[in-house]
Amino acid sequence: MKTLKKTWPFHVMLLPAMIFLIIFSYIPMGGIVMAFQDYKPWLGIGGSEWVGLDNFRYLFEREDSVQVIWNTLFIAILKLVFNLIVPFLFAILLNEVRKTALQRGIQTLVYLPHFLSWVILGGILIDLLATGGLVNRALGFFGLGPYFFLGDNDWFRFTVIVSDIWKEFGYSTIIFLAALAGIDPSQYEAAEIDGATRLKQTLHITIPSLIPILMVVGTLALGNVLNAGFDQIFNLYNPLVYEKGDIIDTFVYRTAILNGEMGFGTAVGLFKSIISMVLILISYRLAYKWAGYRIF
């Protein structure tokens, strides 16, 4: 009680956030029961027929749902890998720029796409990547194309992954730049005295110093391996690329909201949430084991 008397203002400060969390995160969890029902909106949760695990069995029997899971893993894993490698390398290169004004200018330019929503970027990319768009016109000067970037299954995957890297790599670089700022300058001074070139300093000081934070970021990202980017896919895809571009989140949207299969859609969403929770727990354990990082 003595502690509470001192800290009650902080609890009051947290109260609005807790109310928001309960209303929008915990209360809706009651709808999970729909995953075990043949849910009919006009009957409600209380009146819909209980079907047990039939929705989950149906999930693995449908050919398109298995393909959707594979699409999600393929796109998400490639995004995860390249969204680690590209910011890591870019941070090292940017750190070598000696002119502060130039370095800050480059940072600002690469950060900007992160703050644009996929609704805006989706519209821009649809215009740029159309068969008569600017990109295909530019390729035409070299005798290439036109390519149907957003209408061909294989090109669509490539476009999704590359555009996501372009949007996020600048902002992700911040983590590695912060780690670079924490490296003891005396290490570089000692290496320079010993005759080490900039390349050798990078190979033997910079990269080893960044490996721990790279491992932390990589292991924590495992928890999002089933999040292939609903906002991006939803704003870019179309029926022509459902075969290789449809992911779990867009599949749930189409089956539950558009087709009215709410019980099945809830089962797919619950399946994804359980797998994601397990992956998050594993990633935190790996981060603690390999890099000494822990939050609980």
N, C-alpha and C positions, 0 to 999 in steps of 0.2 A: 504493500500500500504506500510505503514511503517513496518507493521508486515511481509508482504511478502518479503520485502528486507532483513529482518533478517533470515527468515526461508526458502528462496528459495533453499538452498542446500539440505534440507530435502525432499522437493518436488521432486527435481531431483533424489534423492536417491530412492524415491518411484516409479518413472516413469517406470522403467523396469518391476516391479511387476504389475503395473496397466495395462501396455500393454499386459503382459502375461495373466492377468485376463480377459481383454476384448476379446482377441483372442480366448482363450480356454474355457471361461465360458459364456460370454455374446453373442458373435456372433453366437455360435451354438444354442442359444435359439430360433433363427428363425426357426429351424427345428421342433419346437413344433406344427406348423401348420399341420404337417404330421399326428398328432393324429386325425385330423378331415377329413382326406382324405383316399381314397383307393389308397394309394401311389404306383406308379409304377416308378422304377428308370429310365426307358427309357423315361418317360414323364416328370419327374421332378416335383418339387413342383407346378410350374405354370400350368402344363398340367394335373395333376392327378385329378380324380373326387372327388368332395366335397361330403362327406357323413354325415357331422354333428356329432352327438353323437353316431352314429352306432357302432363305435369301443368300446366305453365305455359300451354300452348296451351288446355287444358281450362278453365283459370282465366278466360280472356277469351271463351270460347265459351259458358259458362254464363250465363244471364240473371241469375240470382240473385247471382253473384259480382260482376258489373258494378254491380248495384244496391247491393251491400254496400260497394264502393269509394266510390260516390257518397255513400251514407249517412255513411260515415266522414269524408269530406272536408267534407260539409255541417255535421255536428255539431261536428267538431273546429275548423273555421275560425270558426264562430260562438262557440264557447267561447273560443277564442284571442282574438278581437276584444273580446268583452265582459269577459273576465278581465283585459284591459289597461285598458279604458275605465273600468269601475266602480271598481277600486281606485285608479286615478289621480284620479278625481273625489272619491272618498270621502276620500282622504288630504288633498286640498286643503280640503275642508269640515271635516274633523276638526282640521286645523291652525288653523282659525279659532276653535275652542272655547277660550275663555280660562281657564275654570275647570279646573285640573289634575285634580281628583278626578273631575269629570264626564267629562273626556277619557279618563282611564284606565279608568273604568267602561265607557264605550262600546267602547273597544278590547278589553277583556276579553270582552264579550258577543259581538262580531263575530269574535273569534279562535276561540271555543270549537268551532263546528261543524267546523273543520279537523281537530280531534283526534279526531273520531268517525269510525269506519269506515263504509263504505257498507253493510256488513251490518246495522249498527244503524240507520243513517238510512234504508236501504231498507225495513226493516220499519215504521218510523215513517211514511214517506211512503205506503206501501201502505195503511195504516190511515187516514191523514188524507185521502188523495185518492180513496178508494173512493166509489162512487156514493152510499153512505149515510154517508160519512165527514164529519168536521167541516167541511172546506172546502166541500163541496157543500151542507151544511146552512146554512152561513153565506150562501152565494150564494142559497139558496132564499128568504131573507128579502127579497132584492131582486128576486125573481121571475126569477132566472137559474138555468140548469142543470136537472137535474144533468148534469155533464160527465164523460165516461169518460176521465179523464186518462191512465191507464195501459193503456187498451184501444183507444184511437183513435190511428191512425198519426200524424196531424198534432198532436194534443194531446200525444202521447208525446214527440215531439221538443222541443216547447216546455217540457214538464215537465223533461226531462233537462237542457236548457241552463240554465233558471232555477235549478233545484236545485243544479247544479254551481257557478254563480256565487254563490249564497247560501252554499254551504259554503266556498268558497275565497277570496272577495274580501277578507275580513278579514285573513287571513294574508298575502295578496299585498300588502296595504297597507303592511306593514312596510318593504318596499324603498323605497317613495316617501316614507314618513315619515323614513327615514334620510337620504334625499336632501334633504328639506326642512330637516332639522337642520343640514345642511352649508352652507346659504345664509348668506352674510355679513349679519348684522343691520344693518350700516351702510347697506346698500342700501335697506332699509325706512325707516330713519331719514332718509336723504337724500330719499327720495320723499315722506315725510310732511312734511318741511320745505317741499318744493316744492308742497305742497297736494294730493298724490295721495290719493284715497280708497282704502278697503280693496279695492274692486273693481279699481281701476286698478293697485294694487300687485300684486294677484293676476294680472292680465292681463299686466303688463309685467315682473314680477320672478319670481313663483312659477312660473308655467307655463313660461316660457322656461328656467328653471333645471332643471325636471323633464324637459324634452324629451329631453336626452341619455340619461338612464337609462331613459326610456320606449322609446327606440329600441333600446337594448341588450336590454332585457327582451323586446321584441317580436321582434327578429331571432333571439334565442336560442330563443324559443318555436317558431320555424318547424320546428325539428328534431322537435317532437312533434306535428306537424300530422296524422299518421296514428294518433295515440293518442287516440282519442275517449273513453276511459275505460271499460276492461273491467269494473272492479269495480262501477261505477255501473250500467252497462247490464245486466250479468249479474244484478244483484239486483233490477232493476226491470222488465225486459222479459218478454214471454210470446209464444206463437205468434201472437196477434192483431196484434202490431206488428212482426213480422219484416220486413215489406215495407220499412218506413222506419226501423226502430229497430235492425236488425241491423248490426253493424260488423265490421271485419276480425277483431278478436280473438275476438269471440263466434262468428263464422262459422267460424274455425279450430277453436274448441273443439267446436262441434257436428259439423263434418264429420270431424275427426280423432279425437276422443275418443268421441263418441256414435255416429257412423255408421261408424266404423272406416276411413275413407278417410285413412289416416295419410300416405301419399305426397302426396296432393293437399293436405292440411292443412299439411304441411311446406313445400310449394311456395308456398302463400299466405303463410305466415309469413316465408319467405325473401324473397319479393318485397317485403313490407312493410319488412323490415329493411334491404334494400339502398336502397330509396327514402328511408327515414329517415336512413340514414348520409349519403347525398348531401345531404339537406336540412340536416343538422347542419353539414356542412362549409361549405355555402353560407351558413348563418346566422352561423357564426363569422367568415367572410370579410366579410360585410356589417357585422357588429358592429364589426370592426376598421376598416373603411373609413369608416363613418358616425360612429362614436362613439369610435374609438381604443381599443376594448376587445379584449384578446386573452388567451388562456390558454396558447397554444402557437404 
